[in-house]
């Protein structure tokens, strides 16, 4: 049974940093493309960052470039999202997701999802 469990969310002030973690069970991380998505209140879920399997390829949505970093530890079977210089606009529930295919920013292409972790950034 595949499980993705996010953690690390919380309430922070603008300019602060947070690191989100996504621990995977029942899924060999090295074989999967892993991504982070987020959903702000009243908005659709959107792509944030992706780390492509078996490669160093990463990609980010424009609004987080230079501030967020996605990484993975295949030994710990965990994916991370380092978030710096947080803004109120980053407030959302953050979800990690996995797919057996290659690069994609589309929600519909991901097979497995975590339950989400909430990030709230106050001004």
ZIMO-V834324 format. One record per residue. N is the residue number from 0. OMEGA is omega in degrees with one decimal (* if undefined). BURIAL is I if it has 16 or more other C-alpha atoms within 10 Angstrom, else O. Layout:
# ZIMO-V834324
n=<N	N>
omega=<OMEGA	OMEGA>
burial=<BURIAL	BURIAL>
This chain:
# ZIMO-V834324
n=<0	1	2	3	4	5	6	7	8	9	10	11	12	13	14	15	16	17	18	19	20	21	22	23	24	25	26	27	28	29	30	31	32	33	34	35	36	37	38	39	40	41	42	43	44	45	46	47	48	49	50	51	52	53	54	55	56	57	58	59	60	61	62	63	64	65	66	67	68	69	70	71	72	73	74	75	76	77	78	79	80	81	82	83	84	85	86	87	88	89	90	91	92	93	94	95	96	97	98	99	100	101	102	103	104	105	106	107	108	109	110	111	112	113	114	115	116	117	118	119	120	121	122>
omega=<-178.6	175.2	171.5	-175.9	178.8	174.3	174.9	178.7	179.9	178.9	-179.8	176.9	177.5	-178.3	179.4	179.0	173.7	171.9	175.5	176.7	176.2	180.0	-177.5	174.7	179.5	-174.1	179.2	-170.4	-175.7	-178.2	-173.6	166.8	-177.3	-177.9	170.4	173.0	175.6	178.7	177.9	-179.8	177.8	-178.5	178.1	175.8	-176.9	178.1	175.9	-175.0	179.1	175.8	-171.1	-178.4	172.7	177.9	177.9	-175.7	174.2	177.7	-176.1	169.5	-171.7	-172.7	-178.6	-179.4	-179.4	179.4	-176.9	176.1	174.9	178.3	179.4	172.3	-175.9	177.4	178.0	-178.0	-174.2	174.9	-176.8	170.0	176.3	-176.9	179.2	177.2	-175.9	-178.7	175.3	179.8	177.1	179.0	-176.0	165.6	-177.4	-177.7	168.0	-175.5	-178.2	173.4	-178.6	-179.8	-176.7	-173.2	172.4	174.6	-176.1	179.5	-173.6	-177.8	-175.2	-171.7	-174.3	-176.8	170.5	-176.5	176.7	174.1	-172.8	174.7	177.9	-179.2	-179.8	-178.3	*>
burial=<O	O	O	I	I	I	I	O	I	O	O	I	O	I	O	O	I	I	O	I	I	I	I	I	O	O	I	O	I	I	I	I	I	I	I	I	I	I	I	I	O	O	O	O	I	I	I	I	I	I	I	I	I	O	O	O	O	I	I	I	O	O	O	I	O	O	O	I	I	I	I	I	O	O	O	O	I	I	I	I	I	O	I	I	O	I	I	O	O	I	I	I	I	I	I	I	I	I	I	I	O	I	I	I	I	O	O	O	O	I	O	O	I	I	O	I	I	I	I	I	I	I	O>
